[in-house]
Amino acid sequence: MSLSLEFPEKYIEYRGRPLAGTKTKRFPMDVRSFVWPKDKQVQRMAEAVTAEIDTNDEKAWAIQKFAVNNLKYVGDEKKGCPEFWLFPAETLALRKCDCEDGGILIASMLLSVLPEYEHHRVWVVAGLVKSGRGASTGGHAYCVYIRESDDRPVILDWCYYEDSEVGVGDKPSAFDNDNYIEAWFLFNHKESRAPMNVAMDGRVSYGET
């Protein structure tokens, strides 16, 4: 996998959410604003899911399993929208979402139970994966967690290639996971990283903002 946690810091803008009462006017948002580790609903759910769990690696696995067992994949096209990112509290309320919504929720929940200085361990990544639907590759978004046992990044997917039966310590490194081909950009609530500035008007499009 071409995952680089060493991408330079770049501004990544999402323009997919229309303003109230409109379909064409869209609000430009910093992607970091979608990750909500301090939201009370996110915190309460994360604390309930990880209660009596000691290690951060085990907490990460518990949160992945929560997402797999409680979220239903529904593509944005079925909601009449080419791409529409949900905030974590919306995902918790709806329990119906697509890949990036679940990935953002996993990252938000995990960040809420990690010490603040450990934010570098949790990222939402957008990129290419192998596709089993006739095409060789497809776009996907998912959470990457840098586990404590060996400081290697692993993927906490909840839908496309979910492996929630495999503990965090036994998952292959993201660098060795052949299902995930290329990373376009990554972010959490504090940082966003990419080879260049990225602007999205729905599906991912690259370019200087």
N, C-alpha and C positions, 0 to 999 in steps of 0.2 A: 504494500500500500504506500502511496505517495502522501503520507501524512507528515507535515512539518509543524511541530510546535514552535519552531524557530522562525516562522513567518514574521515579517516586520509588523509593528502595530499600524493599522490602517483604519480609516473611518469606513464603516459599512452601513449603508442606508437602505431601509425597507420602506417601500411606498405602496404597499398592497392593501392597507386598510382605508376604505373610503370614509370621508367625513359624513356625519349624520345627515340623513336626508338627501344624499347625493350618491351617484354611482361612478362618476368620473373624477371628482375632486378627491385627491388622496393625500393623506398626511405623511410627510417624510419623517421617519423615525430611526433613531440610532438603534441598531439591533441589540445592543446591551440592555436597552430598556425593557426587553421581553423577559429577561431572567430575573426572577423575584424571590431571592432567598429570604428576604425580610418580611414578606407577606404573611400575615397571621394564619390564614387558611393553609398556606403551603407549609408553614412551620408546624402547625398542629398535626397535619396529616403525616409529615415526615417523622415527627417525634413519636406518633402512634405506631407507624410502620417499623421504626427502629428501636422501640422500647426494649430495654434489657439486652441490647446488642452492644458489645464492647468495642470492636475494632471498626475502623472506617471502611475497610475492605468488605466486611460483612454487612455494614450499613448500605454500601453501594449495591450489593447483590440483593438485599431485601427491597430496596427501592425499585430496582429493575423488575423484580418479580411482581411487585405491586402494580407497576404499569402494565406488564403483560397480562395480568389477571383482571385488571379493572378498566382498561381502555379498549374501545372498539375502533378499528381502523375504518374511517370514512373519508374518502378523498374529497378535496375541495370542489372538484367538478360536480359532484352530486349535490353540493350546496349552491350551485349556480355561480361559482366564483373560480377563476383560474388558479388563484392562490390567495389564502387568507390565514395569516398567522394568528393563533389564539394566545392570549395571556394565560399564565399558569392557572390562575383562579377560574378562568373560563373553562379550561380543560378539565379541572377537577369537578366543576359543576355539570358539564355536558357529558363527560366520559366518552365522547365520540370525537375523533380528531384524526389528523393524518400525521405523517412521520415527524415533521419538525415540532408540532405541538407536543407530542409525547416526549421527544428528546429534550425540549425546553423544560417541560415539567420535571423530568428525571433530574436534569441539571439543577433546577431551582430547589427541589427537595433535598438533594444531596448537599448542595452548598449551605442549606439552612441548618444542617446538623454537623457540618465541619467547622473547625475554627476558621475565623476570617482569614488568617494568614495562609490557609491552605487552598485559597481560591484557584491557584494555578493548577490544581489537580483535576479540575472539572471544566469541560468545554463542550459546547454544542458545535458540531462539525457539519458542514454541507459539502457534498461532493458526489462523485460517481461510484456506483456499485455495479457488480455483475447483475444482469437482469435475466430472470427465468421466463420472461413473457415475450419471447421472440426477438427482442433486441439484445445486442451485446452488452450494453450498459444503460443505466438509468440514473436519474438524480435522486438523491436521498439525503436525509438529515438525521442525526443521531447524537447521542451523548458519548463522549470519551472521558474515561476516568484514569488518572495515573495512580495505579495501586501503590500501597505503602510497602508491600512485601519486597518489591524489587524496583520500584519507580519506573515501571514499564506501563505504557498506555494500553488500556483494554477498552473494548466497545460494549456499551450498555444499550443494546438495541432492544426495542420492545415490539417491533412489528416485522420488518423485512427479513432480517436474518437473526431473529431473537434466539438466544441460547440461555434462557433463564434457568435451565436445569444444570448449568455449569457454573460452579462457584467462581468468584472473581480471581482467586489465586490460581485456578486451573484454565482460565480463558487464554487463548493465544494472544500474544502481543498484537496490537493494531498494525504494527509494522510487518507482521507475518501472516495477517489475515487476508487471504487472496480474494475474498468476496468484496472487499472495500478497496477500490482501485486508486482513486485520486481525491484529495481534499482541495476544495476551492477556497474556503475560508473557515474560520473558527472564532468563537466568542464565548464569553461569560458576562457577568454583570459589571466587570471592571475593565476588561480588555477585549479588543477585536483585532484579529490578525489575518492578513491576506497578502498575496504578492502585489496587489494594487488596491486602490480604493474601489469599492463595489457599490453599485446602485441597483436595486431590484424594483421593477414595476410589475411584480407578479412573480413569474418564474425568474430564475437567476439570470441576470445579464451583467456582464463585466464592463467596466469603464471608469474613467476618472470622474468623480463627482465634483 
